[in-house]
Amino acid sequence: MSDTHSTLDPKIFDYFKEVDEIWHAGDIGNMEVIEKLEAFKPLKVVYGNIDGGKLRTEFPLDLRFDCEGMDVWITHIGGYPGRYNKRVREIMATDAPDLFICGHSHILKVMPDKKHDLLHINPGACGIHGFHKVKTIIRFTIDKAAITGLEVIELGARG
């Protein structure tokens, strides 16, 4: 999930009922969102460009970790294959992950990056602020370094 911008749609809890962890790719908005998610499931979070103060001190810009044998990198501002931002492009050149997740654009994208042999995911935005028309999240399973059951979930209209 990404770009909650201080608003947490209650339907998220239904869709994430069976997941092991929730991953948030930034622009959280406030600590209340974090507190509700942490009370529900284990949470991995990076801060985004709208996040200030406490959120930036509590959470990193980048989160890189192994999940079931898959190298995962989450950051907020990243771009997408062929159009990564400079910072991400430089890291990708020498140390590309298996799965790259970012937010920021509010544009849902799931696409392979053949140059870096990875899957790129931007879950879109699930908050009510921004230009997106539909709130979205993504749910998937990682098992033995493979992604299965990837689902795009529409939570309804932004407004």
C-alpha positions as CSV (number, residue, x, y, z in Angstrom):
1,M,0.0,0.0,0.0
2,S,1.0,3.6,-0.4
3,D,0.0,7.2,-0.2
4,T,-2.6,7.0,2.6
5,H,-2.1,10.8,3.3
6,S,-3.5,10.5,6.8
7,T,-6.7,8.5,5.7
8,L,-7.0,4.8,6.2
9,D,-9.9,3.2,4.4
10,P,-11.5,0.6,6.8
11,K,-11.9,-1.9,3.9
12,I,-8.1,-2.4,4.0
13,F,-8.5,-4.4,7.2
14,D,-10.8,-6.9,5.4
15,Y,-8.5,-7.3,2.5
16,F,-5.4,-7.7,4.7
17,K,-7.0,-10.0,7.2
18,E,-5.1,-13.0,5.9
19,V,-1.7,-11.4,5.2
20,D,1.4,-12.0,7.3
21,E,2.7,-8.4,6.9
22,I,1.6,-5.0,5.6
23,W,4.1,-3.0,3.6
24,H,3.6,0.8,3.3
25,A,5.6,2.6,0.6
26,G,5.3,6.1,2.1
27,D,3.3,9.3,2.3
28,I,1.7,8.0,5.4
29,G,0.5,11.3,6.7
30,N,0.3,10.8,10.4
31,M,1.2,8.4,13.2
32,E,-2.5,7.5,13.7
33,V,-2.3,5.5,10.4
34,I,0.8,3.7,11.6
35,E,-0.7,2.9,15.0
36,K,-3.9,1.4,13.5
37,L,-1.9,-0.7,11.0
38,E,0.7,-1.9,13.7
39,A,-2.1,-2.9,16.0
40,F,-3.5,-5.1,13.2
41,K,-0.5,-6.7,11.5
42,P,3.3,-6.6,11.5
43,L,4.3,-3.5,9.4
44,K,7.2,-2.5,7.2
45,V,7.2,1.2,6.4
46,V,9.2,3.9,4.6
47,Y,8.6,7.6,4.8
48,G,7.4,9.7,1.8
49,N,7.9,13.3,0.8
50,I,4.9,14.6,2.7
51,D,5.9,12.8,5.9
52,G,7.7,15.0,8.4
53,G,9.0,15.1,11.9
54,K,8.3,11.9,13.8
55,L,7.6,9.8,10.7
56,R,11.0,10.6,9.3
57,T,12.7,9.8,12.5
58,E,10.8,6.6,13.1
59,F,11.0,5.1,9.5
60,P,13.7,5.0,6.8
61,L,13.8,6.4,3.3
62,D,14.7,2.9,2.0
63,L,13.9,-0.5,3.3
64,R,15.8,-3.5,1.9
65,F,15.1,-7.0,3.2
66,D,14.8,-10.7,2.3
67,C,11.4,-12.2,2.2
68,E,11.2,-15.9,1.5
69,G,14.4,-15.7,-0.5
70,M,13.4,-12.6,-2.5
71,D,15.4,-9.4,-2.2
72,V,12.8,-6.7,-1.7
73,W,13.5,-2.9,-1.8
74,I,10.8,-0.4,-0.8
75,T,11.2,3.4,-1.2
76,H,8.7,6.1,-1.8
77,I,10.0,8.1,-4.8
78,G,11.5,5.7,-7.3
79,G,10.0,6.0,-10.8
80,Y,9.5,3.0,-12.9
81,P,11.4,0.8,-15.4
82,G,13.2,3.0,-18.0
83,R,12.3,6.1,-15.9
84,Y,13.8,5.5,-12.4
85,N,14.9,8.7,-10.6
86,K,18.6,9.3,-10.5
87,R,19.2,8.0,-7.0
88,V,17.3,4.7,-7.7
89,R,18.9,4.3,-11.1
90,E,22.4,4.5,-9.6
91,I,21.6,1.8,-7.1
92,M,19.9,-0.4,-9.7
93,A,23.0,-0.3,-11.8
94,T,25.0,-2.2,-9.3
95,D,22.6,-3.7,-6.8
96,A,19.1,-4.3,-8.2
97,P,16.6,-6.2,-6.0
98,D,14.2,-8.9,-7.2
99,L,11.2,-6.8,-6.2
100,F,11.1,-3.0,-6.3
101,I,8.1,-1.3,-4.6
102,C,7.5,2.4,-4.6
103,G,4.7,4.9,-4.4
104,H,4.5,8.7,-4.9
105,S,2.9,8.8,-8.4
106,H,-0.5,7.6,-7.3
107,I,-0.4,5.6,-10.5
108,L,-0.8,1.8,-10.0
109,K,1.8,-0.1,-12.0
110,V,2.9,-3.7,-12.0
111,M,5.5,-4.3,-14.6
112,P,8.6,-6.3,-15.2
113,D,12.0,-4.6,-15.6
114,K,13.8,-6.8,-18.0
115,K,17.0,-4.7,-17.9
116,H,17.4,-5.3,-14.1
117,D,15.5,-8.7,-14.0
118,L,13.0,-7.6,-11.4
119,L,9.3,-6.9,-10.8
120,H,8.3,-3.3,-10.2
121,I,5.2,-2.6,-8.2
122,N,3.5,0.8,-7.4
123,P,0.3,0.0,-5.5
124,G,-1.2,3.3,-6.5
125,A,-2.8,5.5,-3.7
126,C,-5.2,4.3,-1.1
127,G,-5.9,7.7,0.6
128,I,-8.3,10.4,-0.5
129,H,-5.8,13.1,-1.3
130,G,-4.3,13.4,-4.8
131,F,-5.4,13.1,-8.4
132,H,-6.2,9.4,-8.6
133,K,-9.8,8.5,-9.1
134,V,-9.8,5.1,-7.5
135,K,-8.1,4.0,-4.2
136,T,-6.0,0.9,-4.8
137,I,-3.9,-1.6,-2.8
138,I,-2.0,-4.7,-4.0
139,R,-1.9,-8.1,-2.2
140,F,0.4,-11.0,-3.1
141,T,2.2,-14.0,-1.7
142,I,5.9,-14.6,-1.8
143,D,7.0,-18.2,-1.4
144,K,10.4,-19.7,-2.3
145,A,11.5,-16.4,-4.0
146,A,8.4,-16.4,-6.3
147,I,5.4,-14.1,-6.3
148,T,2.0,-15.7,-6.7
149,G,-1.6,-14.6,-6.3
150,L,-0.9,-11.0,-7.1
151,E,-4.2,-9.0,-6.8
152,V,-5.0,-5.4,-7.6
153,I,-7.7,-4.4,-5.2
154,E,-9.9,-1.3,-5.8
155,L,-11.2,0.2,-2.6
156,G,-13.7,2.6,-4.4
157,A,-13.7,6.2,-5.5
158,R,-11.2,8.6,-4.0
159,G,-13.8,11.1,-2.9
